[in-house]
Amino acid sequence: MDAMTLLHERSSMGKLTGPAPTPEQLDAIYRAALRAPDHKELRPWRFVEFSGEGLTRLGELFAEAEYREDPHAGDAVLDAARKKPLRAPMIIAVIAKVTPDVAKVPKIEQVISAGCAAHGILLAAHALGLGAMWRSGKYAFDTTVRKGLGLGDDDEVVAFVYLGQLGGRHKPVAAHDARTFVERWN
Ligand SMILES: Cc1cc2nc3c(=O)[nH]c(=O)nc-3n(C[C@H](O)[C@H](O)[C@H](O)COP(=O)(O)O)c2cc1C
Protein backbone atom coordinates (compact mmCIF):
# COMPACT_ATOMS: atom_id res chain seq x y z
CA MET A 1 0.00 0.00 0.00
CA ASP A 2 1.50 3.34 -0.96
CA ALA A 3 1.66 6.12 1.60
CA MET A 4 -1.08 8.32 0.13
CA THR A 5 -3.49 5.40 -0.16
CA LEU A 6 -2.84 4.60 3.49
CA LEU A 7 -3.46 8.21 4.52
CA HIS A 8 -6.64 8.40 2.45
CA GLU A 9 -8.07 5.02 3.37
CA ARG A 10 -7.14 4.28 6.99
CA SER A 11 -10.23 3.15 8.74
CA SER A 12 -11.15 1.98 12.22
CA MET A 13 -12.19 -1.58 13.01
CA GLY A 14 -14.24 -2.19 16.12
CA LYS A 15 -14.61 -5.92 15.54
CA LEU A 16 -11.30 -7.46 16.46
CA THR A 17 -10.21 -11.04 16.90
CA GLY A 18 -7.01 -12.84 17.88
CA PRO A 19 -4.20 -13.33 17.61
CA ALA A 20 -2.62 -10.15 18.90
CA PRO A 21 -0.01 -8.48 16.69
CA THR A 22 3.30 -10.31 16.58
CA PRO A 23 6.43 -8.86 18.24
CA GLU A 24 7.70 -7.88 14.77
CA GLN A 25 4.43 -6.09 13.97
CA LEU A 26 4.51 -4.34 17.34
CA ASP A 27 8.04 -3.17 16.74
CA ALA A 28 6.96 -1.63 13.41
CA ILE A 29 3.90 -0.10 15.09
CA TYR A 30 5.88 1.52 17.91
CA ARG A 31 8.48 2.84 15.48
CA ALA A 32 5.66 4.55 13.59
CA ALA A 33 4.31 5.96 16.86
CA LEU A 34 7.72 7.32 17.76
CA ARG A 35 7.78 9.39 14.56
CA ALA A 36 5.20 11.71 16.10
CA PRO A 37 6.19 15.35 15.85
CA ASP A 38 7.86 16.28 19.11
CA HIS A 39 8.66 19.89 20.03
CA LYS A 40 11.99 20.11 21.86
CA GLU A 41 12.35 16.33 21.78
CA LEU A 42 10.58 15.87 25.08
CA ARG A 43 9.41 12.36 24.08
CA PRO A 44 6.08 12.91 25.83
CA TRP A 45 4.94 9.34 25.19
CA ARG A 46 4.31 6.30 27.31
CA PHE A 47 2.69 3.12 26.03
CA VAL A 48 1.17 0.45 28.24
CA GLU A 49 0.49 -2.77 26.34
CA PHE A 50 -2.24 -5.12 27.57
CA SER A 51 -2.80 -8.66 26.38
CA GLY A 52 -3.82 -11.98 27.94
CA GLU A 53 -4.13 -11.64 31.71
CA GLY A 54 -3.26 -7.95 31.34
CA LEU A 55 -6.62 -7.32 29.65
CA THR A 56 -8.37 -8.93 32.62
CA ARG A 57 -6.41 -6.70 35.00
CA LEU A 58 -7.40 -3.63 32.98
CA GLY A 59 -11.04 -4.76 33.17
CA GLU A 60 -10.72 -5.07 36.95
CA LEU A 61 -9.40 -1.52 37.04
CA PHE A 62 -12.40 -0.31 35.02
CA ALA A 63 -14.75 -2.16 37.40
CA GLU A 64 -12.98 -0.60 40.40
CA ALA A 65 -13.48 2.80 38.78
CA GLU A 66 -17.23 2.09 38.47
CA TYR A 67 -17.40 0.94 42.09
CA ARG A 68 -15.56 4.02 43.38
CA GLU A 69 -17.89 6.24 41.36
CA ASP A 70 -20.95 4.44 42.70
CA PRO A 71 -20.54 1.90 45.52
CA HIS A 72 -24.13 0.81 44.82
CA ALA A 73 -23.35 -0.13 41.20
CA GLY A 74 -24.88 -3.51 40.44
CA ASP A 75 -23.14 -6.62 39.15
CA ALA A 76 -24.32 -5.93 35.59
CA VAL A 77 -22.56 -2.56 35.56
CA LEU A 78 -19.36 -3.96 37.08
CA ASP A 79 -19.35 -6.94 34.70
CA ALA A 80 -19.85 -4.67 31.69
CA ALA A 81 -16.83 -2.63 32.82
CA ARG A 82 -14.77 -5.80 33.30
CA LYS A 83 -15.62 -6.99 29.78
CA LYS A 84 -14.76 -3.79 27.94
CA PRO A 85 -11.07 -4.59 27.36
CA LEU A 86 -11.91 -8.11 26.21
CA ARG A 87 -13.15 -6.73 22.88
CA ALA A 88 -9.66 -7.10 21.43
CA PRO A 89 -6.65 -9.37 21.92
CA MET A 90 -4.51 -6.34 22.66
CA ILE A 91 -4.89 -2.77 23.88
CA ILE A 92 -2.22 -0.12 23.90
CA ALA A 93 -2.86 2.73 26.30
CA VAL A 94 -1.23 5.83 24.86
CA ILE A 95 -0.29 8.20 27.63
CA ALA A 96 0.95 11.75 27.30
CA LYS A 97 3.83 11.90 29.73
CA VAL A 98 3.82 15.62 30.26
CA THR A 99 6.84 17.60 31.40
CA PRO A 100 5.39 20.69 33.09
CA ASP A 101 6.74 24.20 32.76
CA VAL A 102 8.83 23.69 29.63
CA ALA A 103 9.36 27.01 27.89
CA LYS A 104 7.51 27.14 24.56
CA VAL A 105 6.09 23.60 24.93
CA PRO A 106 2.89 23.89 26.92
CA LYS A 107 1.02 20.80 28.02
CA ILE A 108 -1.36 20.95 25.07
CA GLU A 109 1.52 20.51 22.62
CA GLN A 110 2.74 17.45 24.47
CA VAL A 111 -0.75 15.94 24.55
CA ILE A 112 -1.13 16.62 20.82
CA SER A 113 2.20 14.89 20.23
CA ALA A 114 0.91 11.82 22.08
CA GLY A 115 -2.26 12.01 19.95
CA CYS A 116 -0.06 11.95 16.85
CA ALA A 117 1.68 8.86 18.28
CA ALA A 118 -1.73 7.21 18.65
CA HIS A 119 -2.51 8.07 15.03
CA GLY A 120 0.84 6.57 14.05
CA ILE A 121 -0.25 3.34 15.70
CA LEU A 122 -3.54 3.35 13.76
CA LEU A 123 -1.79 4.03 10.47
CA ALA A 124 0.88 1.38 11.01
CA ALA A 125 -1.72 -1.19 12.06
CA HIS A 126 -3.77 -0.48 8.93
CA ALA A 127 -0.67 -0.73 6.73
CA LEU A 128 0.06 -4.13 8.27
CA GLY A 129 -3.47 -5.37 7.54
CA LEU A 130 -4.41 -5.33 11.22
CA GLY A 131 -7.53 -3.82 12.72
CA ALA A 132 -7.37 -0.95 15.19
CA MET A 133 -9.75 1.36 16.99
CA TRP A 134 -8.99 4.43 19.09
CA ARG A 135 -11.21 4.50 22.14
CA SER A 136 -11.22 6.75 25.15
CA GLY A 137 -14.47 6.62 27.07
CA LYS A 138 -14.89 7.83 30.62
CA TYR A 139 -12.20 5.52 31.99
CA ALA A 140 -9.50 7.48 30.20
CA PHE A 141 -10.28 10.40 32.50
CA ASP A 142 -11.08 8.46 35.66
CA THR A 143 -9.01 9.05 38.81
CA THR A 144 -8.90 5.36 39.75
CA VAL A 145 -7.75 4.35 36.27
CA ARG A 146 -5.19 7.16 36.15
CA LYS A 147 -3.78 6.00 39.49
CA GLY A 148 -3.79 2.33 38.45
CA LEU A 149 -1.83 3.15 35.30
CA GLY A 150 0.65 5.21 37.28
CA LEU A 151 -0.04 8.59 35.69
CA GLY A 152 1.65 11.67 37.07
CA ASP A 153 -0.49 14.72 37.91
CA ASP A 154 0.16 16.32 34.52
CA ASP A 155 -0.09 13.16 32.43
CA GLU A 156 -3.13 12.23 30.31
CA VAL A 157 -4.50 9.02 28.88
CA VAL A 158 -4.84 10.00 25.25
CA ALA A 159 -6.10 6.70 23.85
CA PHE A 160 -6.87 3.10 24.46
CA VAL A 161 -6.00 1.70 21.04
CA TYR A 162 -7.70 -1.66 20.55
CA LEU A 163 -5.70 -3.88 18.20
CA GLY A 164 -6.12 -7.26 16.57
CA GLN A 165 -7.06 -9.09 13.41
CA LEU A 166 -9.91 -7.74 11.28
CA GLY A 167 -13.16 -9.23 12.56
CA GLY A 168 -15.28 -7.77 9.78
CA ARG A 169 -15.19 -5.50 6.79
CA HIS A 170 -14.09 -1.91 6.98
CA LYS A 171 -16.98 0.46 6.57
CA PRO A 172 -16.69 2.63 3.49
CA VAL A 173 -14.53 5.67 4.11
CA ALA A 174 -16.68 8.78 4.52
CA ALA A 175 -16.33 11.03 1.51
CA HIS A 176 -15.62 14.55 2.69
CA ASP A 177 -15.22 17.55 0.48
CA ALA A 178 -12.01 19.15 1.72
CA ARG A 179 -13.32 22.56 0.69
CA THR A 180 -15.82 22.37 3.55
CA PHE A 181 -12.97 22.52 6.04
CA VAL A 182 -10.47 24.72 4.27
CA GLU A 183 -10.30 28.50 4.14
CA ARG A 184 -7.74 30.07 1.89
CA TRP A 185 -6.04 33.38 2.40
CA ASN A 186 -4.48 33.93 -0.98
C1 LIG B 1 -9.71 11.07 21.06
C2 LIG B 1 -10.66 10.06 20.45
C3 LIG B 1 -11.40 9.26 21.28
C4 LIG B 1 -12.32 8.34 20.75
N1 LIG B 1 -13.03 7.55 21.60
C5 LIG B 1 -13.93 6.67 21.10
C6 LIG B 1 -14.67 5.82 21.97
O1 LIG B 1 -14.48 5.83 23.19
N2 LIG B 1 -15.58 5.00 21.42
C7 LIG B 1 -15.79 4.97 20.06
O2 LIG B 1 -16.66 4.20 19.62
N3 LIG B 1 -15.09 5.74 19.21
C8 LIG B 1 -14.17 6.59 19.69
N4 LIG B 1 -13.44 7.38 18.84
C9 LIG B 1 -13.73 7.36 17.38
C10 LIG B 1 -13.19 6.14 16.66
O3 LIG B 1 -11.86 5.86 17.03
C11 LIG B 1 -13.21 6.32 15.11
O4 LIG B 1 -12.33 7.34 14.73
C12 LIG B 1 -14.60 6.64 14.59
O5 LIG B 1 -15.45 5.56 14.86
C13 LIG B 1 -14.60 6.90 13.06
O6 LIG B 1 -14.07 5.82 12.38
P1 LIG B 1 -12.84 6.02 11.36
O7 LIG B 1 -11.62 6.23 12.20
O8 LIG B 1 -12.82 4.76 10.57
O9 LIG B 1 -13.17 7.21 10.52
C14 LIG B 1 -12.49 8.26 19.35
C15 LIG B 1 -11.69 9.05 18.51
C16 LIG B 1 -10.79 9.94 19.06
C17 LIG B 1 -9.95 10.80 18.14
The ligand as an SDF file (V2000), in Angstrom:
LIG
                    3D

 31 33  0  0  0  0  0  0  0  0999 V2000
   -9.7050   11.0700   21.0630 C   0  0  0  0  0  0  0  0  0  0  0  0
  -10.6560   10.0640   20.4530 C   0  0  0  0  0  0  0  0  0  0  0  0
  -11.4030    9.2560   21.2810 C   0  0  0  0  0  0  0  0  0  0  0  0
  -12.3170    8.3400   20.7490 C   0  0  0  0  0  0  0  0  0  0  0  0
  -13.0300    7.5470   21.6020 N   0  0  0  0  0  0  0  0  0  0  0  0
  -13.9300    6.6730   21.1010 C   0  0  0  0  0  0  0  0  0  0  0  0
  -14.6650    5.8240   21.9660 C   0  0  0  0  0  0  0  0  0  0  0  0
  -14.4800    5.8280   23.1870 O   0  0  0  0  0  0  0  0  0  0  0  0
  -15.5830    4.9980   21.4230 N   0  0  0  0  0  0  0  0  0  0  0  0
  -15.7920    4.9690   20.0610 C   0  0  0  0  0  0  0  0  0  0  0  0
  -16.6590    4.2040   19.6180 O   0  0  0  0  0  0  0  0  0  0  0  0
  -15.0920    5.7410   19.2080 N   0  0  0  0  0  0  0  0  0  0  0  0
  -14.1670    6.5890   19.6940 C   0  0  0  0  0  0  0  0  0  0  0  0
  -13.4390    7.3790   18.8440 N   0  0  0  0  0  0  0  0  0  0  0  0
  -13.7320    7.3560   17.3810 C   0  0  0  0  0  0  0  0  0  0  0  0
  -13.1900    6.1410   16.6590 C   0  0  0  0  0  0  0  0  0  0  0  0
  -11.8640    5.8600   17.0310 O   0  0  0  0  0  0  0  0  0  0  0  0
  -13.2130    6.3240   15.1100 C   0  0  0  0  0  0  0  0  0  0  0  0
  -12.3340    7.3400   14.7260 O   0  0  0  0  0  0  0  0  0  0  0  0
  -14.5970    6.6420   14.5880 C   0  0  0  0  0  0  0  0  0  0  0  0
  -15.4460    5.5580   14.8570 O   0  0  0  0  0  0  0  0  0  0  0  0
  -14.6010    6.9030   13.0640 C   0  0  0  0  0  0  0  0  0  0  0  0
  -14.0720    5.8160   12.3820 O   0  0  0  0  0  0  0  0  0  0  0  0
  -12.8450    6.0180   11.3640 P   0  0  0  0  0  0  0  0  0  0  0  0
  -11.6220    6.2300   12.2030 O   0  0  0  0  0  0  0  0  0  0  0  0
  -12.8170    4.7570   10.5730 O   0  0  0  0  0  0  0  0  0  0  0  0
  -13.1690    7.2090   10.5230 O   0  0  0  0  0  0  0  0  0  0  0  0
  -12.4880    8.2580   19.3470 C   0  0  0  0  0  0  0  0  0  0  0  0
  -11.6870    9.0540   18.5130 C   0  0  0  0  0  0  0  0  0  0  0  0
  -10.7900    9.9440   19.0580 C   0  0  0  0  0  0  0  0  0  0  0  0
   -9.9460   10.7990   18.1400 C   0  0  0  0  0  0  0  0  0  0  0  0
  1  2  1  0
  2  3  1  0
  2 30  2  0
  3  4  2  0
  4  5  1  0
  4 28  1  0
  5  6  2  0
  6  7  1  0
  6 13  1  0
  7  8  2  0
  7  9  1  0
  9 10  1  0
 10 11  2  0
 10 12  1  0
 12 13  2  0
 13 14  1  0
 14 15  1  0
 14 28  1  0
 15 16  1  0
 16 17  1  0
 16 18  1  0
 18 19  1  0
 18 20  1  0
 20 21  1  0
 20 22  1  0
 22 23  1  0
 23 24  1  0
 24 25  2  0
 24 26  1  0
 24 27  1  0
 28 29  2  0
 29 30  1  0
 30 31  1  0
M  END
$$$$
